[in-house]
Amino acid sequence: MIKETSEQFKRKLGNKIAKRRIELGITQEQLANSIGKDKQFINRYENDGANPTAFVLKQLAQVLEISVDELLDV
């Protein structure tokens, strides 16, 4: 049985992205530029609980120097 809702998952993912980005000392803008997006794109993930595609997850994981599994907390 799944206990976590979609909203909880997206919020947790956004927090994970923000935490790792800060650990690496990079700004939202730097992270966004590294994957060919704008700052608002990253802000939506970190703060609004946007739901990234598999391709974006792969890109974010590479830049954040963690696996997709770690990013998704699998």
Gaussian input, Z-matrix of N, CA and C with variables (Angstrom, degrees):
# hf/3-21g

backbone

0 1
 N
 C     1     B1
 C     2     B2     1     A1
 N     3     B3     2     A2     1     D1
 C     4     B4     3     A3     2     D2
 C     5     B5     4     A4     3     D3
 N     6     B6     5     A5     4     D4
 C     7     B7     6     A6     5     D5
 C     8     B8     7     A7     6     D6
 N     9     B9     8     A8     7     D7
 C    10    B10     9     A9     8     D8
 C    11    B11    10    A10     9     D9
 N    12    B12    11    A11    10    D10
 C    13    B13    12    A12    11    D11
 C    14    B14    13    A13    12    D12
 N    15    B15    14    A14    13    D13
 C    16    B16    15    A15    14    D14
 C    17    B17    16    A16    15    D15
 N    18    B18    17    A17    16    D16
 C    19    B19    18    A18    17    D17
 C    20    B20    19    A19    18    D18
 N    21    B21    20    A20    19    D19
 C    22    B22    21    A21    20    D20
 C    23    B23    22    A22    21    D21
 N    24    B24    23    A23    22    D22
 C    25    B25    24    A24    23    D23
 C    26    B26    25    A25    24    D24
 N    27    B27    26    A26    25    D25
 C    28    B28    27    A27    26    D26
 C    29    B29    28    A28    27    D27
 N    30    B30    29    A29    28    D28
 C    31    B31    30    A30    29    D29
 C    32    B32    31    A31    30    D30
 N    33    B33    32    A32    31    D31
 C    34    B34    33    A33    32    D32
 C    35    B35    34    A34    33    D33
 N    36    B36    35    A35    34    D34
 C    37    B37    36    A36    35    D35
 C    38    B38    37    A37    36    D36
 N    39    B39    38    A38    37    D37
 C    40    B40    39    A39    38    D38
 C    41    B41    40    A40    39    D39
 N    42    B42    41    A41    40    D40
 C    43    B43    42    A42    41    D41
 C    44    B44    43    A43    42    D42
 N    45    B45    44    A44    43    D43
 C    46    B46    45    A45    44    D44
 C    47    B47    46    A46    45    D45
 N    48    B48    47    A47    46    D46
 C    49    B49    48    A48    47    D47
 C    50    B50    49    A49    48    D48
 N    51    B51    50    A50    49    D49
 C    52    B52    51    A51    50    D50
 C    53    B53    52    A52    51    D51
 N    54    B54    53    A53    52    D52
 C    55    B55    54    A54    53    D53
 C    56    B56    55    A55    54    D54
 N    57    B57    56    A56    55    D55
 C    58    B58    57    A57    56    D56
 C    59    B59    58    A58    57    D57
 N    60    B60    59    A59    58    D58
 C    61    B61    60    A60    59    D59
 C    62    B62    61    A61    60    D60
 N    63    B63    62    A62    61    D61
 C    64    B64    63    A63    62    D62
 C    65    B65    64    A64    63    D63
 N    66    B66    65    A65    64    D64
 C    67    B67    66    A66    65    D65
 C    68    B68    67    A67    66    D66
 N    69    B69    68    A68    67    D67
 C    70    B70    69    A69    68    D68
 C    71    B71    70    A70    69    D69
 N    72    B72    71    A71    70    D70
 C    73    B73    72    A72    71    D71
 C    74    B74    73    A73    72    D72
 N    75    B75    74    A74    73    D73
 C    76    B76    75    A75    74    D74
 C    77    B77    76    A76    75    D75
 N    78    B78    77    A77    76    D76
 C    79    B79    78    A78    77    D77
 C    80    B80    79    A79    78    D78
 N    81    B81    80    A80    79    D79
 C    82    B82    81    A81    80    D80
 C    83    B83    82    A82    81    D81
 N    84    B84    83    A83    82    D82
 C    85    B85    84    A84    83    D83
 C    86    B86    85    A85    84    D84
 N    87    B87    86    A86    85    D85
 C    88    B88    87    A87    86    D86
 C    89    B89    88    A88    87    D87
 N    90    B90    89    A89    88    D88
 C    91    B91    90    A90    89    D89
 C    92    B92    91    A91    90    D90
 N    93    B93    92    A92    91    D91
 C    94    B94    93    A93    92    D92
 C    95    B95    94    A94    93    D93
 N    96    B96    95    A95    94    D94
 C    97    B97    96    A96    95    D95
 C    98    B98    97    A97    96    D96
 N    99    B99    98    A98    97    D97
 C   100   B100    99    A99    98    D98
 C   101   B101   100   A100    99    D99
 N   102   B102   101   A101   100   D100
 C   103   B103   102   A102   101   D101
 C   104   B104   103   A103   102   D102
 N   105   B105   104   A104   103   D103
 C   106   B106   105   A105   104   D104
 C   107   B107   106   A106   105   D105
 N   108   B108   107   A107   106   D106
 C   109   B109   108   A108   107   D107
 C   110   B110   109   A109   108   D108
 N   111   B111   110   A110   109   D109
 C   112   B112   111   A111   110   D110
 C   113   B113   112   A112   111   D111
 N   114   B114   113   A113   112   D112
 C   115   B115   114   A114   113   D113
 C   116   B116   115   A115   114   D114
 N   117   B117   116   A116   115   D115
 C   118   B118   117   A117   116   D116
 C   119   B119   118   A118   117   D117
 N   120   B120   119   A119   118   D118
 C   121   B121   120   A120   119   D119
 C   122   B122   121   A121   120   D120
 N   123   B123   122   A122   121   D121
 C   124   B124   123   A123   122   D122
 C   125   B125   124   A124   123   D123
 N   126   B126   125   A125   124   D124
 C   127   B127   126   A126   125   D125
 C   128   B128   127   A127   126   D126
 N   129   B129   128   A128   127   D127
 C   130   B130   129   A129   128   D128
 C   131   B131   130   A130   129   D129
 N   132   B132   131   A131   130   D130
 C   133   B133   132   A132   131   D131
 C   134   B134   133   A133   132   D132
 N   135   B135   134   A134   133   D133
 C   136   B136   135   A135   134   D134
 C   137   B137   136   A136   135   D135
 N   138   B138   137   A137   136   D136
 C   139   B139   138   A138   137   D137
 C   140   B140   139   A139   138   D138
 N   141   B141   140   A140   139   D139
 C   142   B142   141   A141   140   D140
 C   143   B143   142   A142   141   D141
 N   144   B144   143   A143   142   D142
 C   145   B145   144   A144   143   D143
 C   146   B146   145   A145   144   D144
 N   147   B147   146   A146   145   D145
 C   148   B148   147   A147   146   D146
 C   149   B149   148   A148   147   D147
 N   150   B150   149   A149   148   D148
 C   151   B151   150   A150   149   D149
 C   152   B152   151   A151   150   D150
 N   153   B153   152   A152   151   D151
 C   154   B154   153   A153   152   D152
 C   155   B155   154   A154   153   D153
 N   156   B156   155   A155   154   D154
 C   157   B157   156   A156   155   D155
 C   158   B158   157   A157   156   D156
 N   159   B159   158   A158   157   D157
 C   160   B160   159   A159   158   D158
 C   161   B161   160   A160   159   D159
 N   162   B162   161   A161   160   D160
 C   163   B163   162   A162   161   D161
 C   164   B164   163   A163   162   D162
 N   165   B165   164   A164   163   D163
 C   166   B166   165   A165   164   D164
 C   167   B167   166   A166   165   D165
 N   168   B168   167   A167   166   D166
 C   169   B169   168   A168   167   D167
 C   170   B170   169   A169   168   D168
 N   171   B171   170   A170   169   D169
 C   172   B172   171   A171   170   D170
 C   173   B173   172   A172   171   D171
 N   174   B174   173   A173   172   D172
 C   175   B175   174   A174   173   D173
 C   176   B176   175   A175   174   D174
 N   177   B177   176   A176   175   D175
 C   178   B178   177   A177   176   D176
 C   179   B179   178   A178   177   D177
 N   180   B180   179   A179   178   D178
 C   181   B181   180   A180   179   D179
 C   182   B182   181   A181   180   D180
 N   183   B183   182   A182   181   D181
 C   184   B184   183   A183   182   D182
 C   185   B185   184   A184   183   D183
 N   186   B186   185   A185   184   D184
 C   187   B187   186   A186   185   D185
 C   188   B188   187   A187   186   D186
 N   189   B189   188   A188   187   D187
 C   190   B190   189   A189   188   D188
 C   191   B191   190   A190   189   D189
 N   192   B192   191   A191   190   D190
 C   193   B193   192   A192   191   D191
 C   194   B194   193   A193   192   D192
 N   195   B195   194   A194   193   D193
 C   196   B196   195   A195   194   D194
 C   197   B197   196   A196   195   D195
 N   198   B198   197   A197   196   D196
 C   199   B199   198   A198   197   D197
 C   200   B200   199   A199   198   D198
 N   201   B201   200   A200   199   D199
 C   202   B202   201   A201   200   D200
 C   203   B203   202   A202   201   D201
 N   204   B204   203   A203   202   D202
 C   205   B205   204   A204   203   D203
 C   206   B206   205   A205   204   D204
 N   207   B207   206   A206   205   D205
 C   208   B208   207   A207   206   D206
 C   209   B209   208   A208   207   D207
 N   210   B210   209   A209   208   D208
 C   211   B211   210   A210   209   D209
 C   212   B212   211   A211   210   D210
 N   213   B213   212   A212   211   D211
 C   214   B214   213   A213   212   D212
 C   215   B215   214   A214   213   D213
 N   216   B216   215   A215   214   D214
 C   217   B217   216   A216   215   D215
 C   218   B218   217   A217   216   D216
 N   219   B219   218   A218   217   D217
 C   220   B220   219   A219   218   D218
 C   221   B221   220   A220   219   D219

   B1=1.4460
   B2=1.5243
   B3=1.3164
   B4=1.4615
   B5=1.5214
   B6=1.3273
   B7=1.4575
   B8=1.5200
   B9=1.3221
   B10=1.4569
   B11=1.5254
   B12=1.3246
   B13=1.4609
   B14=1.5245
   B15=1.3031
   B16=1.4673
   B17=1.5207
   B18=1.3052
   B19=1.4703
   B20=1.5214
   B21=1.3133
   B22=1.4629
   B23=1.5303
   B24=1.3138
   B25=1.4599
   B26=1.5293
   B27=1.3292
   B28=1.4701
   B29=1.5213
   B30=1.3218
   B31=1.4657
   B32=1.5291
   B33=1.3313
   B34=1.4655
   B35=1.5307
   B36=1.3325
   B37=1.4602
   B38=1.5208
   B39=1.3174
   B40=1.4651
   B41=1.5187
   B42=1.3212
   B43=1.4647
   B44=1.5180
   B45=1.3310
   B46=1.4632
   B47=1.5342
   B48=1.3354
   B49=1.4683
   B50=1.5217
   B51=1.3310
   B52=1.4638
   B53=1.5270
   B54=1.3197
   B55=1.4667
   B56=1.5207
   B57=1.3240
   B58=1.4661
   B59=1.5235
   B60=1.3345
   B61=1.4666
   B62=1.5202
   B63=1.3217
   B64=1.4642
   B65=1.5256
   B66=1.3263
   B67=1.4755
   B68=1.5239
   B69=1.3252
   B70=1.4666
   B71=1.5279
   B72=1.3268
   B73=1.4664
   B74=1.5165
   B75=1.3237
   B76=1.4582
   B77=1.5346
   B78=1.3007
   B79=1.4621
   B80=1.5248
   B81=1.3242
   B82=1.4626
   B83=1.5231
   B84=1.3194
   B85=1.4618
   B86=1.5279
   B87=1.3198
   B88=1.4635
   B89=1.5272
   B90=1.3257
   B91=1.4600
   B92=1.5243
   B93=1.3154
   B94=1.4623
   B95=1.5243
   B96=1.3150
   B97=1.4702
   B98=1.5174
   B99=1.3189
   B100=1.4650
   B101=1.5264
   B102=1.3329
   B103=1.4662
   B104=1.5311
   B105=1.3252
   B106=1.4613
   B107=1.5211
   B108=1.3342
   B109=1.4657
   B110=1.5214
   B111=1.3401
   B112=1.4570
   B113=1.5299
   B114=1.3330
   B115=1.4590
   B116=1.5277
   B117=1.3158
   B118=1.4658
   B119=1.5268
   B120=1.3210
   B121=1.4618
   B122=1.5262
   B123=1.3303
   B124=1.4655
   B125=1.5247
   B126=1.3091
   B127=1.4609
   B128=1.5244
   B129=1.3193
   B130=1.4664
   B131=1.5290
   B132=1.3146
   B133=1.4676
   B134=1.5225
   B135=1.3179
   B136=1.4573
   B137=1.5311
   B138=1.3082
   B139=1.4601
   B140=1.5214
   B141=1.3035
   B142=1.4626
   B143=1.5227
   B144=1.3171
   B145=1.4554
   B146=1.5175
   B147=1.3337
   B148=1.4614
   B149=1.5280
   B150=1.3085
   B151=1.4592
   B152=1.5327
   B153=1.3369
   B154=1.4623
   B155=1.5246
   B156=1.3088
   B157=1.4606
   B158=1.5312
   B159=1.2992
   B160=1.4636
   B161=1.5294
   B162=1.3264
   B163=1.4596
   B164=1.5293
   B165=1.3315
   B166=1.4654
   B167=1.5188
   B168=1.3269
   B169=1.4577
   B170=1.5263
   B171=1.3162
   B172=1.4662
   B173=1.5287
   B174=1.3293
   B175=1.4655
   B176=1.5233
   B177=1.3348
   B178=1.4638
   B179=1.5224
   B180=1.3113
   B181=1.4667
   B182=1.5209
   B183=1.3256
   B184=1.4683
   B185=1.5197
   B186=1.3170
   B187=1.4657
   B188=1.5252
   B189=1.3185
   B190=1.4603
   B191=1.5306
   B192=1.3314
   B193=1.4600
   B194=1.5292
   B195=1.3395
   B196=1.4610
   B197=1.5224
   B198=1.2959
   B199=1.4622
   B200=1.5268
   B201=1.3127
   B202=1.4639
   B203=1.5277
   B204=1.3322
   B205=1.4574
   B206=1.5380
   B207=1.3262
   B208=1.4723
   B209=1.5208
   B210=1.3186
   B211=1.4577
   B212=1.5262
   B213=1.3301
   B214=1.4563
   B215=1.5220
   B216=1.3353
   B217=1.4596
   B218=1.5229
   B219=1.3449
   B220=1.4633
   B221=1.5091
   A1=110.23
   A2=116.57
   A3=122.73
   A4=108.96
   A5=115.60
   A6=120.74
   A7=112.15
   A8=116.92
   A9=121.45
   A10=110.04
   A11=116.78
   A12=120.54
   A13=109.84
   A14=115.38
   A15=120.91
   A16=111.12
   A17=116.65
   A18=120.45
   A19=111.42
   A20=117.18
   A21=120.71
   A22=110.67
   A23=115.59
   A24=120.45
   A25=110.81
   A26=116.67
   A27=120.40
   A28=111.27
   A29=117.22
   A30=121.00
   A31=110.09
   A32=116.68
   A33=121.31
   A34=110.68
   A35=116.46
   A36=120.40
   A37=110.54
   A38=116.73
   A39=120.84
   A40=111.70
   A41=115.94
   A42=120.22
   A43=111.37
   A44=116.80
   A45=121.50
   A46=110.65
   A47=116.24
   A48=120.65
   A49=109.79
   A50=116.97
   A51=121.01
   A52=111.32
   A53=116.41
   A54=120.36
   A55=111.17
   A56=116.64
   A57=120.00
   A58=111.30
   A59=116.55
   A60=120.98
   A61=110.00
   A62=116.50
   A63=121.54
   A64=110.44
   A65=117.09
   A66=120.64
   A67=110.99
   A68=116.45
   A69=120.65
   A70=112.45
   A71=116.09
   A72=120.40
   A73=113.72
   A74=117.09
   A75=119.46
   A76=110.49
   A77=115.39
   A78=121.19
   A79=110.18
   A80=115.20
   A81=119.83
   A82=109.68
   A83=115.97
   A84=119.98
   A85=111.42
   A86=117.34
   A87=120.37
   A88=110.98
   A89=116.69
   A90=120.50
   A91=110.04
   A92=115.99
   A93=120.60
   A94=111.16
   A95=116.87
   A96=120.82
   A97=111.87
   A98=117.10
   A99=120.32
   A100=112.39
   A101=117.19
   A102=119.78
   A103=111.57
   A104=116.33
   A105=120.70
   A106=114.77
   A107=116.38
   A108=121.36
   A109=109.30
   A110=116.55
   A111=119.71
   A112=110.68
   A113=115.55
   A114=121.70
   A115=111.90
   A116=117.21
   A117=120.77
   A118=111.65
   A119=116.37
   A120=121.99
   A121=109.64
   A122=116.72
   A123=121.67
   A124=110.16
   A125=116.64
   A126=120.80
   A127=111.18
   A128=117.57
   A129=120.92
   A130=111.31
   A131=117.33
   A132=120.20
   A133=111.48
   A134=115.79
   A135=119.39
   A136=113.00
   A137=117.78
   A138=120.37
   A139=115.97
   A140=117.54
   A141=120.33
   A142=113.26
   A143=116.65
   A144=119.55
   A145=113.43
   A146=117.21
   A147=120.04
   A148=109.24
   A149=116.23
   A150=122.35
   A151=108.99
   A152=118.73
   A153=121.18
   A154=112.81
   A155=115.15
   A156=120.86
   A157=108.91
   A158=116.33
   A159=121.41
   A160=110.43
   A161=116.94
   A162=120.45
   A163=110.85
   A164=116.98
   A165=120.34
   A166=110.19
   A167=118.19
   A168=120.66
   A169=110.93
   A170=116.14
   A171=120.42
   A172=110.19
   A173=116.80
   A174=120.67
   A175=110.98
   A176=116.52
   A177=120.41
   A178=110.92
   A179=117.11
   A180=120.71
   A181=111.11
   A182=116.90
   A183=119.99
   A184=110.81
   A185=116.98
   A186=120.58
   A187=110.81
   A188=117.07
   A189=121.17
   A190=112.55
   A191=115.45
   A192=122.66
   A193=112.64
   A194=115.19
   A195=121.72
   A196=107.67
   A197=116.53
   A198=119.46
   A199=109.70
   A200=115.93
   A201=120.64
   A202=108.78
   A203=117.22
   A204=121.03
   A205=110.97
   A206=116.61
   A207=120.05
   A208=110.52
   A209=116.03
   A210=120.39
   A211=110.92
   A212=115.42
   A213=120.27
   A214=112.77
   A215=115.99
   A216=122.17
   A217=110.90
   A218=114.81
   A219=120.86
   A220=109.87
   D1=132.42
   D2=-179.17
   D3=-84.36
   D4=123.54
   D5=-178.64
   D6=-98.00
   D7=-25.25
   D8=-175.97
   D9=-88.94
   D10=131.78
   D11=177.56
   D12=-82.95
   D13=165.77
   D14=177.36
   D15=-59.00
   D16=-42.54
   D17=179.91
   D18=-64.75
   D19=-40.70
   D20=177.94
   D21=-63.70
   D22=-41.68
   D23=179.52
   D24=-62.48
   D25=-47.53
   D26=-178.83
   D27=-63.81
   D28=-38.68
   D29=178.52
   D30=-65.48
   D31=-43.48
   D32=178.84
   D33=-63.30
   D34=-40.84
   D35=178.13
   D36=-63.35
   D37=-44.46
   D38=178.60
   D39=-60.06
   D40=-41.61
   D41=177.87
   D42=-64.78
   D43=-38.74
   D44=179.37
   D45=-65.10
   D46=-42.88
   D47=178.20
   D48=-61.33
   D49=-48.18
   D50=-178.65
   D51=-62.51
   D52=-45.60
   D53=-178.65
   D54=-60.48
   D55=-47.96
   D56=-178.30
   D57=-66.26
   D58=-39.49
   D59=178.56
   D60=-60.03
   D61=-44.78
   D62=179.91
   D63=-66.19
   D64=-40.80
   D65=177.25
   D66=-57.47
   D67=-36.61
   D68=-179.27
   D69=-83.80
   D70=-7.67
   D71=177.53
   D72=73.60
   D73=32.44
   D74=178.36
   D75=-115.54
   D76=150.25
   D77=-179.00
   D78=-84.56
   D79=166.61
   D80=174.49
   D81=-58.45
   D82=-40.57
   D83=-178.91
   D84=-64.42
   D85=-42.18
   D86=178.77
   D87=-64.30
   D88=-42.64
   D89=178.28
   D90=-62.92
   D91=-45.79
   D92=179.90
   D93=-60.56
   D94=-47.37
   D95=-179.71
   D96=-60.60
   D97=-34.80
   D98=-177.84
   D99=-68.49
   D100=-19.41
   D101=177.06
   D102=-114.10
   D103=13.36
   D104=175.17
   D105=75.60
   D106=28.82
   D107=179.98
   D108=-122.53
   D109=179.52
   D110=176.51
   D111=-104.51
   D112=168.91
   D113=-175.74
   D114=-57.32
   D115=-38.78
   D116=-179.01
   D117=-61.37
   D118=-30.96
   D119=178.29
   D120=-59.99
   D121=-49.20
   D122=179.85
   D123=-68.94
   D124=-39.97
   D125=178.93
   D126=-58.18
   D127=-39.85
   D128=178.08
   D129=-61.68
   D130=-40.86
   D131=178.52
   D132=-67.58
   D133=-45.18
   D134=-175.65
   D135=-72.70
   D136=-34.46
   D137=-171.76
   D138=-113.31
   D139=-29.27
   D140=-174.86
   D141=-104.30
   D142=-3.10
   D143=178.94
   D144=70.04
   D145=38.13
   D146=176.51
   D147=-65.48
   D148=158.21
   D149=-175.68
   D150=-109.09
   D151=101.94
   D152=-176.04
   D153=-72.52
   D154=153.72
   D155=174.52
   D156=-74.88
   D157=166.61
   D158=177.74
   D159=-60.00
   D160=-39.06
   D161=-179.82
   D162=-64.23
   D163=-43.88
   D164=178.42
   D165=-64.85
   D166=-40.24
   D167=176.98
   D168=-58.36
   D169=-43.13
   D170=179.21
   D171=-62.36
   D172=-45.23
   D173=179.28
   D174=-61.67
   D175=-47.52
   D176=-179.20
   D177=-61.01
   D178=-44.31
   D179=179.78
   D180=-59.68
   D181=-41.82
   D182=179.85
   D183=-62.69
   D184=-47.98
   D185=-178.36
   D186=-67.71
   D187=-37.29
   D188=-178.97
   D189=-81.77
   D190=-0.41
   D191=174.82
   D192=59.04
   D193=42.73
   D194=174.28
   D195=-139.10
   D196=165.90
   D197=178.15
   D198=-80.58
   D199=161.19
   D200=176.01
   D201=-61.41
   D202=-38.47
   D203=177.63
   D204=-58.27
   D205=-44.61
   D206=178.24
   D207=-64.60
   D208=-41.69
   D209=179.92
   D210=-61.60
   D211=-39.99
   D212=-179.45
   D213=-85.77
   D214=-4.81
   D215=-179.58
   D216=59.35
   D217=45.12
   D218=-179.57
   D219=-88.25

